[in-house]
Amino acid sequence: MKNAKKRLIHKKLKLWALLIICLLFSAPMKSQQLYVGANYHPHDDKNMGKIENDIRLMKEAGFTVVRMGHLAWDSYEPSDGVFDFAWFDKVMDKMDKAGIKVLLDIPVRPAPLWLHHKYPSIDITDSNGNRQYANHRYMDDIGDPDYQKYALRFVDAISRRYAKHPALLAFGIDNESGDGPISYSETAKNRFIEWVKTKYTTIDKLNEAWAGQRWSRRIDKFEEIGFPVSGYTNGAPERMLDFRRFVSDEINGFLMKVINLVNVNAPGVLLNTNAWYYSPLKYFDYTEIAYSGKMTREGCGFYPGSSLLSNAGIIDATFGIARIQFESNNPFWCSEFTTMTAVPGSMRKSAYATLMYGNQMVCGWTWQSMHGGEEQYLQGLLDWDGITNRKYDEYKKIATEFKKIQKYFPYTPKAEIGLAFSFPSQIVSSSFPEQHQDQLKNCFEVLFNKNIDSKILEISKSKLPYKLLIIPGVAVMDQATAAKIRKFVNDGGTVLMTSNSAIVDSTAKVFSSTRPGLLSDVFGIRVASFEETANINELSRLSFKGNKLEIEYNNNRVLMESPRYDVIEPKSAQVIANIKSLDKDYPIATVNRYGKGKAIYVGLPAIKEIIDPLVSNLIDKLSITKGPDVPQGVMARKIDNNHILYLNTTNEEKRIKTNAKAKSLLSDKEFNSIITIPPFEPEFIEIR
């Protein structure tokens, strides 16, 4: 009897569990929120009266988030092991009471001066061997074990303290990790030697990889290894690439330690970072973190400049979003956003532009114009005396409008085109006239102007779920990447690759085999060498000078400039474009059928004048989904079947045909077949 009763109870529990699961999956998902707010620095004076007034103004503006904590380690740990969180507890409590969520940065850089004094090895040493006083932010050697020991102690303390605070929205992991100088100290050199030992294991393998026979630079024992940078002189490409890989590995290794510790202390809490990995000072391979899935909200500072008229800054800044987001479908957070002296209307224009790239947060830098330090002349939403200004009013308008439409966002881009990024290729491309990232940006801009979604990806880490894969100047070609490209084409994909691609192997040595290295049969060509345009233009049939070229493609003539062009020898490939302006015709673009797919090679860098017509042709041939039909200068995305977001980026009114009735969800205005959008204005419509 007891067993039968137990079975009945167990059966009922299973039925209840099944019912709950069904309800969870059948119920509509809770709408995502669009966050609008500002970066806030209460550690500047810890004045609770002022903080309360600031919170009142934030509430009046409709702000829903603040970002706090960044660059403020010693405000929480003023001396070694002495933590002071009491003042910040009050700030967090006040934010919670006001209903404002907190993105709390864990400020592991810069390290406090007391830590630099305790462990001088943390100081930066420049490439001339001079130790630098830490008088600016990010002057810390984060690979130093003593630095990491104390930084992680601080991470543990602050993440435990606020893991369960009701105001917490997310923890921020460091800030601008690629910024700050590289250290060339003796301790850093010893770590580099150990890194090289681990990678190559024997001196013979090292000398082979580093071409030790060149210029009498053979290494006899690991202890002889030095930095490939001495003063202002850089060493051979092979050594430079490995050195930058070492720097990158140290950054990623430390950030992963921070992420893992926070996940232990605050399981399930969102993680974000302002991931300026592409700072020219310490550019590192962020794909290691991006593809780990552990940064649950990728983020960046969105700084398109101050112009309302120009869109160049928006293109550059949205490219920043794409190159940090990679292939993640999680919402993106612009954890810093332009204020400064931005022209009235330009901040709102930028805010709507970011919505088309999956952004969920507009967090102004900064709340108040600061009273001291390096950024005291940068202007925020409040003037130096605490009085609100026009930028506060503009952010208030953004917050009001975003609240109206937030249930339809954040937008998830639906990309059928992938753009390949490669960290080692970026390092190697410093030897070329065009850096890899510049070629990548040009391809991004072509698709930006067409209102077509794309994803930036790392080939060896991607599943390549695209119809078209563009490979812009991926100079370093390793076996894994080549194999992925080969399979992608063989299985029916289309690849478009530009010059400066597949030039060197994984050690940064030029291929001794036929180029494009490891892929010459896929593309059906031999890239023999390159020529410098200005030199060959001495023989120009059209009397061109400098880098000017004329290309014939699809019976059209295209004028453009390029400092170099590849000498291409077609094998199984068909020539689809020629240079017509030099002493003879030079094949400059080819297509080769390989397996079920096609491989297109362009013997020029990814310059818009040639990439645009090629991509336009491929969009039609591959039936790639086009963006909404709009006049030039209008950004647009179809958010779902019934909702379209527009942004007029020009100073002229734009008229868009819809062939249907529509209603504005921003202004409640009704449209009949034609939508009119004033200059620089957004519009979010619902098709009736």
C-alpha positions in Angstrom: 0.0 0.0 0.0 2.8 2.4 0.9 4.7 1.6 -2.3 1.5 2.2 -4.4 1.0 5.6 -2.6 4.6 6.5 -3.3 4.2 5.6 -7.0 1.1 7.8 -7.2 2.8 10.7 -5.6 5.8 10.3 -7.8 3.5 10.2 -10.9 1.7 13.4 -9.8 5.1 15.2 -9.3 6.2 14.1 -12.8 3.0 15.5 -14.2 3.3 18.8 -12.4 7.0 19.1 -13.6 5.9 18.4 -17.1 3.1 21.0 -16.9 5.5 23.6 -15.6 8.0 22.9 -18.4 5.2 23.2 -21.0 4.1 26.5 -19.5 7.6 27.8 -19.5 8.2 27.0 -23.1 4.7 28.0 -24.3 4.7 31.3 -22.5 6.0 34.4 -24.5 9.6 35.3 -23.6 10.0 38.3 -21.5 10.9 41.3 -23.7 14.4 42.6 -23.5 15.0 46.0 -22.2 16.9 48.8 -23.8 19.2 50.4 -21.3 20.0 54.1 -21.3 22.3 55.8 -18.7 25.7 57.1 -18.0 29.2 56.3 -16.7 29.2 57.5 -13.1 32.1 58.2 -10.8 31.0 58.5 -7.1 34.5 57.8 -5.9 35.5 61.3 -7.0 34.2 62.9 -3.8 31.9 60.3 -2.1 29.5 63.1 -1.3 26.2 61.4 -0.5 24.1 64.6 -0.9 25.5 65.1 -4.4 25.0 61.4 -5.2 21.3 61.6 -4.2 20.8 64.7 -6.4 22.5 63.0 -9.3 20.3 60.0 -8.9 17.2 62.3 -8.9 18.4 63.8 -12.2 19.0 60.3 -13.6 15.5 59.2 -12.7 14.0 62.4 -14.3 15.9 61.6 -17.5 14.5 58.0 -17.5 17.9 56.4 -17.0 17.8 52.7 -16.2 21.6 52.0 -15.9 24.8 53.4 -14.6 28.3 52.0 -15.1 30.6 52.5 -12.1 33.9 51.3 -10.7 36.2 51.4 -13.7 39.8 52.8 -13.1 39.1 53.0 -9.3 40.9 50.1 -7.6 42.4 52.2 -4.8 39.0 53.7 -4.0 38.0 50.2 -2.7 41.5 49.1 -1.5 43.3 52.3 -0.4 46.2 50.3 1.1 47.4 46.7 1.0 44.7 44.3 2.1 42.6 47.2 3.7 39.2 47.1 1.8 36.7 50.0 2.1 33.4 49.1 0.6 31.1 50.8 3.1 30.8 54.0 1.2 30.0 52.1 -2.1 27.4 49.9 -0.3 25.4 53.1 0.2 25.7 54.1 -3.5 24.6 50.6 -4.6 21.7 50.7 -2.1 20.6 54.2 -3.4 20.7 53.0 -7.0 18.6 50.0 -6.1 16.0 52.1 -4.4 15.8 54.3 -7.5 15.4 51.3 -9.7 18.6 52.0 -11.6 20.7 48.9 -12.5 24.5 48.9 -12.1 27.1 47.7 -14.5 29.9 47.3 -11.9 33.4 47.3 -13.4 36.0 45.3 -11.6 38.9 47.8 -12.0 42.0 45.5 -12.1 43.9 48.3 -14.0 45.5 50.6 -13.2 47.0 49.0 -10.1 47.3 51.2 -7.1 50.7 53.0 -6.5 51.1 51.1 -3.3 51.3 47.9 -5.3 53.8 49.3 -7.7 56.0 50.4 -4.7 55.7 47.0 -3.1 56.6 45.1 -6.4 58.6 47.3 -8.8 58.6 44.5 -11.3 54.9 45.5 -12.1 56.2 48.8 -13.5 56.5 49.1 -17.3 60.0 49.0 -18.8 60.2 50.5 -22.3 62.1 49.0 -25.2 65.2 51.0 -24.3 65.3 49.3 -20.9 64.1 52.3 -18.9 61.6 51.7 -16.1 58.6 54.0 -16.3 56.9 55.6 -13.3 53.2 54.7 -13.3 51.9 58.2 -13.8 49.2 57.3 -16.2 46.5 54.6 -16.5 47.4 51.1 -17.8 51.0 51.3 -16.9 51.0 47.8 -15.4 52.7 44.6 -16.5 49.7 42.3 -16.2 51.7 39.2 -16.9 53.7 39.8 -13.7 52.8 37.1 -11.1 52.8 39.5 -8.2 50.4 41.8 -10.0 48.1 38.9 -10.8 48.1 37.7 -7.2 46.9 41.0 -5.8 44.6 41.8 -8.7 42.8 38.4 -8.3 42.6 39.0 -4.5 40.8 42.3 -5.3 38.6 40.5 -7.9 37.6 38.0 -5.2 36.7 40.6 -2.7 34.6 42.9 -4.9 32.8 40.1 -6.7 31.9 38.4 -3.4 30.7 41.7 -2.0 28.3 42.5 -4.7 27.4 39.2 -6.3 23.9 39.2 -4.9 23.2 42.9 -4.6 19.8 43.6 -6.1 21.1 46.6 -8.1 23.7 44.6 -9.9 23.1 44.1 -13.6 26.5 42.8 -14.6 30.2 42.8 -13.7 32.6 44.5 -16.0 35.8 42.6 -16.7 38.7 45.1 -17.0 38.5 48.1 -19.3 40.2 48.6 -22.7 42.4 45.6 -22.2 44.4 46.3 -25.4 45.5 49.7 -24.2 48.6 50.5 -22.4 52.3 49.9 -23.2 54.0 46.6 -23.5 56.6 45.9 -20.9 60.2 44.9 -21.8 61.4 44.2 -18.3 63.8 41.4 -17.3 61.0 39.5 -15.7 58.9 39.8 -18.8 61.8 38.5 -20.9 62.1 35.5 -18.6 58.4 34.8 -19.1 58.8 35.1 -22.8 61.7 32.6 -22.8 59.5 30.1 -20.9 56.6 30.7 -23.4 59.0 30.0 -26.3 60.4 26.8 -24.6 56.8 25.5 -24.1 55.9 26.2 -27.7 59.0 24.8 -29.5 60.5 22.4 -26.9 63.9 22.2 -28.8 66.4 24.7 -30.1 66.4 23.1 -33.5 62.6 23.6 -33.9 63.0 27.2 -32.7 65.8 28.0 -35.2 63.7 26.5 -38.0 60.7 28.5 -37.1 62.6 31.8 -36.6 64.9 31.3 -39.6 68.0 31.4 -37.3 70.3 31.1 -40.3 69.3 34.5 -41.6 71.8 37.3 -40.7 73.7 35.1 -38.3 71.0 35.0 -35.7 71.1 31.3 -34.8 70.2 30.6 -31.1 72.2 28.0 -29.2 70.3 27.9 -26.0 66.9 29.3 -24.8 68.6 31.6 -22.4 70.0 33.6 -25.4 66.5 34.6 -26.4 65.8 38.3 -26.2 62.9 40.6 -27.2 62.6 41.1 -30.9 62.2 44.8 -30.2 65.3 46.9 -29.2 64.9 50.6 -28.9 63.0 51.6 -32.0 64.2 48.6 -34.0 62.0 45.6 -34.7 63.3 42.2 -35.5 62.4 39.6 -38.1 58.6 39.0 -38.8 58.8 35.4 -37.3 60.1 36.7 -34.0 57.8 39.7 -33.9 54.7 37.5 -34.5 55.7 35.1 -31.7 56.4 37.9 -29.3 52.9 39.4 -30.0 51.3 36.0 -29.5 53.1 35.8 -26.1 51.7 39.2 -25.1 48.3 38.2 -26.3 48.4 34.9 -24.4 49.3 36.7 -21.2 46.4 39.2 -21.5 43.9 36.4 -22.4 45.3 34.2 -19.6 44.8 36.9 -17.0 41.3 37.9 -18.2 40.2 34.2 -18.1 41.4 34.0 -14.5 39.3 37.0 -13.7 36.3 35.7 -15.6 36.5 32.3 -14.0 36.8 33.7 -10.5 33.8 36.0 -10.9 31.8 33.0 -12.3 32.6 31.1 -9.1 31.7 33.9 -6.8 28.7 35.1 -8.8 27.3 32.2 -10.9 24.9 33.3 -13.5 25.7 37.0 -13.3 26.2 38.7 -16.7 29.7 39.7 -17.7 30.7 42.6 -19.9 33.8 44.5 -20.9 34.8 47.6 -22.9 36.9 45.4 -25.2 39.3 47.8 -27.0 41.5 44.9 -27.9 42.6 46.7 -31.1 44.3 49.6 -29.5 47.5 50.1 -31.4 49.5 50.0 -28.2 48.9 46.4 -27.2 46.6 44.9 -29.9 45.8 41.3 -28.8 43.8 38.3 -30.0 40.4 38.8 -28.5 38.9 35.9 -30.4 40.1 33.6 -27.6 37.6 35.3 -25.2 34.9 36.1 -27.8 34.6 32.5 -28.9 34.7 31.1 -25.3 31.2 32.3 -24.7 32.1 33.5 -21.2 31.7 37.2 -22.0 28.0 37.1 -22.0 27.6 40.7 -23.0 30.3 41.9 -25.4 30.9 45.7 -25.2 32.8 48.7 -26.3 33.0 52.5 -26.2 31.0 54.0 -29.1 32.9 57.1 -30.2 31.9 58.2 -33.7 33.2 61.7 -33.3 31.2 64.9 -33.0 29.8 65.4 -36.5 26.1 65.2 -37.4 26.7 65.5 -41.1 29.4 62.9 -41.6 28.7 59.2 -41.4 32.3 58.1 -41.4 32.5 58.0 -37.6 29.3 55.9 -37.4 30.8 53.4 -39.9 34.0 53.2 -37.9 32.3 52.8 -34.6 29.8 50.2 -35.8 32.8 48.3 -37.3 34.1 48.4 -33.7 30.9 46.7 -32.5 31.1 44.0 -35.2 34.8 43.2 -34.6 34.1 42.7 -30.8 30.8 40.9 -31.2 32.2 38.4 -33.7 29.6 35.6 -34.1 27.8 36.0 -30.8 24.0 36.4 -30.9 23.9 37.8 -27.4 22.9 41.5 -27.0 25.7 44.0 -27.3 26.4 46.8 -24.8 27.9 50.1 -25.7 29.1 50.6 -22.1 30.6 54.0 -23.1 28.9 56.3 -25.5 29.8 59.7 -27.0 28.9 63.0 -25.3 31.9 65.5 -25.4 31.1 68.3 -27.9 28.9 66.2 -30.2 26.7 68.3 -32.4 23.1 68.4 -31.2 21.2 65.4 -32.6 24.3 63.4 -33.4 24.2 61.3 -30.2 20.6 60.3 -30.9 21.5 59.5 -34.5 24.3 57.3 -33.3 22.1 55.6 -30.7 19.6 54.5 -33.4 22.4 53.4 -35.7 23.7 51.0 -33.0 20.3 49.3 -32.6 20.8 47.9 -36.2 24.0 46.1 -34.9 22.4 44.4 -31.9 23.1 47.0 -29.3 21.1 47.1 -26.1 22.8 49.8 -24.1 23.6 53.5 -24.5 25.8 54.5 -21.5 27.1 58.1 -21.9 30.7 59.0 -21.2 30.4 60.7 -18.9 27.7 61.8 -16.4 29.5 64.9 -15.2 32.4 66.9 -16.7 35.2 65.9 -14.3 36.9 68.2 -11.9 40.4 66.8 -12.2 42.7 64.3 -14.0 43.6 63.8 -17.6 39.9 63.9 -18.8 38.8 67.0 -16.9 38.2 68.9 -20.1 36.0 66.2 -21.6 32.4 67.3 -21.3 29.6 65.1 -19.9 25.8 65.4 -19.4 26.3 67.8 -16.5 28.6 70.8 -16.6 31.4 71.2 -14.0 29.0 72.9 -11.5 26.5 70.0 -11.7 23.9 71.8 -13.9 22.4 69.7 -16.7 23.1 70.7 -20.3 21.8 70.0 -23.8 23.4 66.6 -23.9 21.5 65.6 -20.8 18.3 66.6 -22.7 19.3 64.6 -25.7 20.0 61.5 -23.7 16.6 62.0 -21.9 15.0 62.0 -25.3 16.8 58.8 -26.3 15.6 57.1 -23.0 12.0 58.2 -23.6 12.0 56.9 -27.2 13.8 53.7 -26.4 11.2 52.9 -23.7 8.5 53.1 -26.3 10.1 50.6 -28.7 12.2 48.4 -26.4 10.0 45.3 -26.5 11.1 44.8 -30.1 14.8 44.9 -29.3 17.7 44.1 -29.2 17.9 43.2 -32.8 19.7 40.0 -33.8 21.6 40.4 -37.1 20.8 37.6 -39.6 24.1 37.3 -41.5 24.6 35.3 -44.7 28.0 36.9 -45.3 31.0 36.4 -43.2 34.1 38.6 -43.0 37.3 36.9 -41.9 39.5 38.4 -39.2 42.9 37.1 -38.2 45.0 38.4 -35.4 48.4 37.0 -36.7 47.5 38.6 -40.1 47.0 41.9 -38.5 50.5 41.7 -36.9 52.1 40.5 -40.1 50.4 43.2 -42.2 52.4 45.9 -40.6 54.9 45.2 -43.4 52.3 45.9 -46.1 50.9 49.1 -47.5 47.4 48.1 -46.2 46.8 46.6 -42.8 44.5 43.6 -42.5 42.0 45.5 -40.4 41.8 48.3 -43.0 40.9 45.7 -45.7 38.3 44.2 -43.3 36.8 47.6 -42.6 36.4 48.4 -46.3 34.4 45.2 -46.8 32.3 46.0 -43.8 31.6 49.4 -45.1 30.4 48.0 -48.5 27.8 45.9 -46.6 27.0 48.8 -44.2 26.0 51.0 -47.2 23.8 48.2 -48.5 22.0 47.6 -45.2 23.0 44.0 -45.2 23.9 42.1 -42.1 27.3 40.5 -41.8 29.4 38.8 -39.1 33.1 39.2 -38.5 34.6 35.8 -37.7 37.8 33.9 -37.1 37.9 31.1 -39.7 39.5 28.3 -37.6 36.9 28.9 -34.8 33.8 29.4 -36.9 31.3 26.9 -38.2 31.1 29.1 -41.3 27.3 29.1 -41.7 27.4 31.6 -44.6 26.7 31.7 -48.3 29.6 34.1 -48.9 32.9 34.2 -47.1 35.1 37.2 -47.7 38.8 36.9 -46.8 40.4 40.3 -46.9 44.2 40.2 -46.6 44.4 37.2 -44.3 48.2 36.9 -44.7 48.9 34.1 -42.3 47.5 30.8 -43.5 47.8 27.8 -41.2 46.7 24.2 -41.9 43.5 24.4 -39.9 42.3 27.6 -41.5 43.2 26.3 -45.0 41.3 23.1 -44.4 38.2 25.0 -43.3 38.3 27.2 -46.4 38.8 24.2 -48.6 35.9 22.3 -47.1 33.6 25.4 -47.2 34.2 25.8 -51.0 34.1 22.1 -51.7 30.7 21.8 -49.9 29.2 24.6 -52.1 30.3 27.9 -50.4 31.6 30.9 -52.3 34.9 32.5 -51.1 36.2 36.0 -52.2 39.8 36.5 -51.2 41.9 39.6 -51.7 45.6 40.2 -52.1 48.0 40.0 -49.1 46.2 36.7 -48.3 47.9 33.3 -47.8 51.3 34.8 -48.1 53.0 33.3 -45.1 52.7 30.2 -43.0 51.9 30.0 -39.3 55.5 31.0 -38.4 55.3 34.2 -40.6 57.7 32.8 -43.2 56.7 33.3 -46.9 55.5 30.1 -48.5 58.1 28.3 -50.6 55.2 26.5 -52.3 52.9 28.1 -54.8 50.8 30.9 -53.5 48.1 31.5 -52.3 49.7 29.1 -49.8 47.9 25.8 -49.1 45.1 27.0 -51.4 46.5 27.5 -54.9 44.5 24.6 -56.3 41.2 25.8 -54.6 41.6 29.2 -56.4 43.1 27.7 -59.5 45.9 30.2 -59.8 49.5 30.9 -59.2 50.3 34.3 -57.6 53.7 34.9 -58.9 54.7 38.2 -57.2 53.5 41.7 -56.8 54.2 44.9 -58.8 54.3 48.5 -57.6 51.7 50.5 -59.5 53.6 53.8 -59.6 56.6 52.1 -61.2 54.7 50.2 -63.9 52.6 53.3 -64.6 55.7 54.6 -66.4 54.4 52.4 -69.2 50.7 53.3 -68.8 48.8 53.2 -72.1 46.5 55.9 -70.6 49.3 58.1 -69.2 48.3 57.4 -65.6 50.6 58.4 -62.8 51.1 57.3 -59.3 48.8 54.5 -58.0 46.0 55.0 -60.5 44.5 52.0 -62.2 41.6 51.2 -64.6 39.9 47.9 -64.1 37.4 46.2 -66.5 34.8 44.1 -64.8 31.4 43.0 -66.2 32.0 45.3 -69.3 32.3 48.3 -67.0 35.5 50.3 -66.3 36.4 51.0 -62.7 38.9 53.7 -61.7 40.7 53.1 -58.5 44.1 53.5 -56.8 46.3 50.8 -55.3 50.0 50.9 -54.5 50.5 47.2 -55.5 48.8 44.6 -57.6 49.4 40.8 -57.8 50.8 39.1 -60.8 48.3 36.3 -61.3 48.8 33.3 -63.6 45.5 31.5 -64.1 45.6 27.7 -64.1 42.1 26.2 -63.9 40.6 29.6 -63.0 38.6 31.9 -65.3 39.6 35.6 -65.6 36.7 37.9 -64.7 38.5 41.2 -64.5 41.6 42.8 -66.0 43.8 45.9 -65.4 43.5 47.8 -68.7 45.5 50.9 -68.0 49.1 49.5 -67.9 51.4 48.4 -70.7 49.2 45.3 -71.3 46.2 43.6 -69.9 46.8 42.0 -66.5 44.4 39.5 -65.0 43.3 40.9 -61.7 40.3 38.9 -60.6 39.6 35.2 -61.2 36.9 32.6 -60.4 37.6 28.9 -60.0 35.0 26.1 -59.5 36.2 23.7 -56.8 33.9 20.9 -55.7 30.4 22.3 -55.4 31.5 25.9 -54.7 33.5 28.8 -56.2 36.7 30.5 -55.2 37.2 34.1 -56.3 40.6 35.8 -56.1 41.2 39.6 -56.4 44.8 40.6 -56.9 44.2 43.9 -55.2 43.5 44.9 -51.6 39.9 45.1 -50.5 39.3 48.5 -52.0 35.6 49.6 -52.2 35.7 50.5 -55.9 36.3 46.8 -56.9 34.8 45.0 -53.9 31.4 46.8 -54.2 30.6 45.6 -57.8 31.9 42.1 -57.1 29.9 41.7 -53.9 26.8 43.2 -55.6 27.0 40.6 -58.3 27.5 37.8 -55.7 24.5 39.0 -53.6 22.3 38.4 -56.7 23.9 35.2 -57.8 23.8 33.6 -54.3 20.3 34.9 -53.5 21.6 36.7 -50.3 18.8 38.5 -48.5 19.0 42.2 -49.2 18.3 45.0 -46.8 15.1 47.1 -47.0 14.7 49.1 -50.2 15.6 52.6 -49.2 17.1 55.8 -50.7 20.9 56.3 -50.4 21.8 57.6 -47.0 19.1 55.7 -45.1 20.1 53.0 -42.7 17.4 50.3 -42.3 16.7 46.9 -40.8 13.7 44.7 -40.9 13.3 43.9 -37.2 10.6 41.3 -37.7 7.8 40.7 -40.3 5.9 43.8 -39.3 8.5 46.2 -38.0 11.2 48.2 -39.7 13.7 50.6 -38.2 14.9 53.5 -40.4 17.5 56.2 -39.8 17.9 59.1 -42.2 21.6 59.9 -41.9 21.5 62.8 -44.3 20.4 66.5 -44.2 17.6 65.9 -46.7 14.1 64.5 -46.2 13.8 61.0 -47.5 10.6 59.3 -48.9 10.3 55.5 -48.8 7.6 53.5 -50.6 6.0 50.8 -48.5 2.9 49.9 -50.6 1.1 49.4 -47.3 -0.3 51.4 -44.4 2.1 51.9 -41.5 2.2 53.6 -38.2 5.1 55.2 -36.4 5.8 53.7 -33.0 7.8 56.8 -32.1 5.3 59.5 -32.9 2.0 57.6 -33.6 2.0 59.2 -37.1 0.1 57.3 -39.8 1.6 56.6 -43.2 -0.2 55.5 -46.4 2.1 53.8 -48.9 4.9 56.4 -48.5 7.0 57.1 -45.3 8.6 60.5 -45.0 11.6 60.9 -42.7 13.1 64.3 -41.9 16.8 64.9 -42.0 18.8 63.0 -39.4 15.7 61.5 -37.9 14.9 57.9 -37.0 11.6 56.1 -37.7 10.3 52.9 -36.3 7.2 51.7 -38.2 4.7 49.0 -37.8 3.2 47.7 -41.0 -0.6 47.4 -40.9 
